[in-house]
Amino acid sequence: MRKLATSIGFSALLLAGGTVTAVSAHQEHSSTSYSGDNSQCEVALNYDISVEPKVMAVSDAGTEVYRIEMGKLYVQGKQVSLDAKQQKLLVQYSDEVSKQVPEVIALVHDAVGIASTAASMALTPLLGDAAGAKLDEMMDGLEQRVEQVAYQNGDKFYLGSTQSSLEETFGDEFEQEVEQLVKNSIGSMMINLGSEMMSGDGDSFEKKMEAFGQKMENVGQDIELQMESQAQELEHRADKMCDDFQQLIALEQKLRAEVPELEDYPLIDSPTVELLE
């Protein structure tokens, strides 16, 4: 699956070797990089975005960089005079961003929801209800964290995409919370896991391990069947969003070429793309 939008603000890998790998940031531009299996889907957002019915604002760590309000452009708080050609491009760009940001946010939350369900389905039968409850608690915490960087509040949509926004959400405090959950439940997890292995069919340890391995494989197949339709629907949306982003990238690049005041403020960091008329 193209992961442009499946993890479009972040890629949070939890419980990896007892530690948390939070967000992979785009080093050179201090921005978040969203890449898929296809290099055409590599996108980095350099700023946070908020979208309302009449305003689109781009900010950096809470400080407005520029905004487009009712067809007018303000850069660093000052209105920029535009000719007819520039005005047309500006409105096109604002409309496209305003359309795509809500789609991104919806896809982010749906992807996290599916991941949470799949994790619970996979691990609770093997690790027991107590450990499963801890896992649910951890995933609920992740969903709450996601809500801080990608959310809808009435008719306002916000996508926090800069490194500072993500570090604030997936920083040391979040890592410590997850590590504490792991420490608190590791004992019951190991006991339940050992019980599952030893209760498997077979007279020898090797056969019990084989039976346990088969059980895990069967659980995985069951989850795959149950989640397949949701995953496919998510994939189709992500593929479409990837294609839409190519047009948005090309449109922004053209706008920045036409409006010198925006030249130093690329919202999207991506290779040059030709705009399809």
C-alpha positions as CSV (number, residue, x, y, z in Angstrom):
1,M,0.0,0.0,0.0
2,R,1.2,3.5,-0.7
3,K,1.7,4.9,2.8
4,L,1.4,8.6,1.9
5,A,-1.8,8.8,3.9
6,T,-2.0,5.6,5.8
7,S,0.5,7.3,8.1
8,I,0.4,10.7,6.7
9,G,1.5,12.8,9.7
10,F,3.7,10.2,11.3
11,S,4.8,6.7,11.5
12,A,4.5,5.5,15.1
13,L,6.0,2.1,15.7
14,L,5.1,1.0,19.2
15,L,6.5,-1.8,21.3
16,A,9.6,-2.4,19.2
17,G,12.0,-4.3,21.4
18,G,10.6,-2.7,24.5
19,T,11.1,0.8,23.2
20,V,9.1,3.3,21.3
21,T,10.2,4.7,17.9
22,A,8.1,7.8,17.6
23,V,8.2,9.9,14.5
24,S,10.7,9.8,11.7
25,A,11.4,13.4,10.8
26,H,12.7,14.9,7.5
27,Q,16.1,15.9,8.7
28,E,17.2,18.5,6.3
29,H,14.0,20.6,6.4
30,S,13.0,19.7,10.0
31,S,9.7,18.5,8.5
32,T,7.7,15.3,8.5
33,S,8.3,13.0,5.5
34,Y,5.5,10.9,4.2
35,S,6.7,8.3,1.7
36,G,5.1,5.3,0.1
37,D,6.3,2.3,-1.9
38,N,6.3,4.6,-4.9
39,S,8.8,7.5,-5.0
40,Q,6.1,9.7,-6.6
41,C,4.4,9.6,-3.2
42,E,7.3,11.0,-1.3
43,V,6.0,14.1,0.4
44,A,7.3,16.3,3.2
45,L,5.1,19.0,4.8
46,N,7.3,21.8,6.2
47,Y,4.5,23.6,8.1
48,D,1.3,23.0,10.1
49,I,-1.9,23.7,8.2
50,S,-5.3,24.8,9.4
51,V,-8.3,25.0,7.1
52,E,-11.6,26.8,7.8
53,P,-14.4,27.8,5.4
54,K,-12.9,31.2,4.5
55,V,-9.3,30.9,5.7
56,M,-6.3,28.6,5.1
57,A,-3.4,29.3,7.4
58,V,0.2,27.9,7.3
59,S,2.2,28.2,10.5
60,D,5.4,27.2,12.1
61,A,5.4,26.2,15.8
62,G,2.3,28.3,16.3
63,T,3.5,31.3,14.4
64,E,1.6,32.2,11.2
65,V,3.8,32.1,8.1
66,Y,1.1,33.0,5.6
67,R,-2.6,32.7,5.2
68,I,-5.1,32.9,2.4
69,E,-8.3,34.6,3.4
70,M,-11.3,35.1,1.0
71,G,-8.9,35.2,-1.9
72,K,-6.4,37.5,-0.3
73,L,-2.8,36.5,0.5
74,Y,-1.1,37.6,3.7
75,V,2.6,36.8,4.2
76,Q,4.1,37.5,7.7
77,G,0.9,39.4,8.4
78,K,1.2,41.8,5.4
79,Q,-1.2,41.6,2.5
80,V,0.4,40.9,-0.9
81,S,-0.9,42.6,-4.0
82,L,-1.7,40.1,-6.8
83,D,-2.5,40.4,-10.5
84,A,-5.3,38.3,-12.1
85,K,-3.1,35.4,-13.0
86,Q,-1.6,35.2,-9.5
87,Q,-5.1,35.5,-8.0
88,K,-6.4,32.6,-10.0
89,L,-3.5,30.4,-9.0
90,L,-3.9,31.4,-5.3
91,V,-7.6,30.5,-5.3
92,Q,-6.9,27.2,-7.0
93,Y,-4.2,26.3,-4.5
94,S,-6.3,27.3,-1.5
95,D,-9.3,25.3,-2.7
96,E,-7.1,22.2,-3.4
97,V,-5.5,22.3,0.1
98,S,-8.9,22.9,1.7
99,K,-10.2,19.8,-0.1
100,Q,-7.3,17.5,0.7
101,V,-6.5,18.3,4.3
102,P,-9.8,16.9,5.6
103,E,-9.3,13.8,3.5
104,V,-5.9,13.3,5.0
105,I,-7.1,13.7,8.5
106,A,-10.0,11.3,8.0
107,L,-7.6,8.7,6.5
108,V,-5.1,9.1,9.4
109,H,-7.8,8.4,12.0
110,D,-9.3,5.5,10.0
111,A,-5.8,3.9,9.6
112,V,-5.1,4.2,13.4
113,G,-8.5,2.7,14.1
114,I,-7.9,-0.3,11.9
115,A,-4.4,-0.7,13.4
116,S,-5.8,-0.6,16.9
117,T,-8.5,-3.2,16.1
118,A,-6.0,-5.5,14.4
119,A,-3.5,-5.3,17.2
120,S,-6.2,-6.1,19.8
121,M,-7.5,-9.0,17.7
122,A,-4.0,-10.4,17.2
123,L,-2.6,-10.2,20.7
124,T,-5.5,-10.5,23.2
125,P,-6.2,-14.2,22.4
126,L,-2.5,-15.0,22.8
127,L,-1.6,-12.8,25.8
128,G,-4.8,-13.0,27.8
129,D,-7.5,-10.4,28.8
130,A,-5.3,-8.5,31.3
131,A,-2.5,-7.9,28.8
132,G,-5.1,-7.2,26.2
133,A,-6.7,-4.5,28.3
134,K,-3.2,-2.9,28.7
135,L,-2.8,-3.1,24.9
136,D,-6.2,-1.4,24.4
137,E,-5.1,1.3,26.9
138,M,-1.9,1.9,24.9
139,M,-3.8,2.1,21.6
140,D,-6.4,4.5,23.1
141,G,-3.5,6.7,24.2
142,L,-2.1,6.6,20.7
143,E,-5.5,7.7,19.2
144,Q,-5.6,10.6,21.7
145,R,-2.1,11.6,20.6
146,V,-3.1,11.5,17.0
147,E,-6.1,13.7,17.8
148,Q,-3.6,16.4,18.9
149,V,-1.9,16.6,15.5
150,A,-4.7,15.8,13.1
151,Y,-8.1,16.8,14.0
152,Q,-11.4,18.4,13.1
153,N,-13.1,20.8,15.4
154,G,-16.4,21.9,13.9
155,D,-15.6,23.3,10.5
156,K,-11.9,23.8,11.3
157,F,-9.4,21.1,10.2
158,Y,-5.8,21.1,11.6
159,L,-2.9,19.0,10.4
160,G,0.3,19.4,12.6
161,S,3.0,18.4,10.3
162,T,6.2,20.0,11.5
163,Q,8.8,18.3,13.6
164,S,8.0,20.5,16.6
165,S,4.3,19.6,16.5
166,L,5.1,15.9,16.2
167,E,7.8,15.9,18.9
168,E,5.4,17.6,21.2
169,T,2.9,14.9,20.7
170,F,5.2,11.9,20.3
171,G,8.0,13.1,22.6
172,D,9.7,11.8,25.7
173,E,6.5,11.9,27.8
174,F,4.6,9.6,25.3
175,E,7.6,7.2,25.1
176,Q,7.7,7.0,28.9
177,E,4.0,6.3,29.1
178,V,4.3,3.4,26.7
179,E,7.4,2.0,28.3
180,Q,5.6,2.1,31.7
181,L,2.7,0.1,30.2
182,V,5.2,-2.5,28.8
183,K,6.9,-2.8,32.2
184,N,3.6,-3.1,34.1
185,S,2.3,-5.9,31.8
186,I,5.4,-7.8,30.7
187,G,5.1,-10.3,33.5
188,S,1.5,-11.3,32.7
189,M,2.3,-11.3,29.0
190,M,5.2,-13.7,29.4
191,I,3.2,-16.0,31.7
192,N,0.2,-16.1,29.3
193,L,2.5,-16.6,26.4
194,G,4.3,-19.4,28.1
195,S,1.1,-21.1,29.0
196,E,-0.2,-20.9,25.5
197,M,3.1,-22.5,24.2
198,M,3.1,-25.3,26.7
199,S,-0.6,-26.1,26.3
200,G,-0.2,-26.8,22.6
201,D,-0.5,-30.2,21.1
202,G,2.5,-32.5,21.1
203,D,4.6,-34.6,23.4
204,S,7.8,-32.7,23.0
205,F,8.8,-29.1,23.4
206,E,9.6,-28.9,19.7
207,K,6.1,-30.2,18.7
208,K,4.5,-27.8,21.2
209,M,6.4,-24.9,19.6
210,E,5.3,-26.0,16.2
211,A,1.7,-26.1,17.3
212,F,2.0,-22.7,18.9
213,G,3.5,-21.3,15.6
214,Q,0.6,-22.8,13.7
215,K,-1.9,-21.2,16.1
216,M,-0.2,-17.8,15.6
217,E,-0.4,-18.3,11.8
218,N,-4.0,-19.2,12.0
219,V,-4.8,-16.1,14.1
220,G,-3.0,-14.0,11.5
221,Q,-5.0,-15.5,8.7
222,D,-8.3,-14.9,10.6
223,I,-7.4,-11.3,11.2
224,E,-6.4,-10.8,7.6
225,L,-9.8,-12.1,6.4
226,Q,-11.7,-10.0,8.8
227,M,-9.7,-6.8,8.1
228,E,-9.2,-7.3,4.3
229,S,-12.2,-5.3,3.1
230,Q,-11.3,-2.3,5.4
231,A,-7.7,-2.5,4.4
232,Q,-8.5,-2.5,0.7
233,E,-10.8,0.5,1.1
234,L,-8.1,2.3,2.9
235,E,-5.6,1.4,0.2
236,H,-7.9,2.8,-2.6
237,R,-8.3,6.0,-0.7
238,A,-4.5,6.3,-0.1
239,D,-3.9,5.6,-3.8
240,K,-6.3,8.4,-4.9
241,M,-4.8,10.8,-2.3
242,C,-1.3,10.1,-3.7
243,D,-2.5,11.0,-7.2
244,D,-4.2,14.2,-5.8
245,F,-1.1,15.2,-4.0
246,Q,0.9,15.2,-7.3
247,Q,-1.5,17.9,-8.6
248,L,-1.3,19.9,-5.4
249,I,2.5,19.7,-5.4
250,A,2.7,21.0,-9.0
251,L,0.1,23.7,-8.3
252,E,2.1,24.9,-5.3
253,Q,5.4,25.0,-7.2
254,K,3.7,27.0,-9.9
255,L,2.2,29.4,-7.4
256,R,5.6,30.0,-5.7
257,A,7.2,30.7,-9.0
258,E,4.5,33.3,-9.8
259,V,4.4,34.9,-6.4
260,P,7.9,35.8,-5.1
261,E,6.6,36.4,-1.6
262,L,5.9,32.7,-1.2
263,E,9.2,31.5,-2.7
264,D,10.9,31.0,0.6
265,Y,7.9,29.2,2.2
266,P,7.3,25.8,0.5
267,L,4.5,24.0,2.3
268,I,5.3,20.8,0.4
269,D,8.8,19.5,0.0
270,S,8.9,17.3,-3.1
271,P,10.6,16.8,-6.4
272,T,9.4,19.0,-9.2
273,V,6.1,17.9,-10.7
274,E,4.4,19.0,-13.9
275,L,0.9,20.5,-13.5
276,L,-1.7,18.7,-15.5
277,E,-4.1,21.2,-17.0
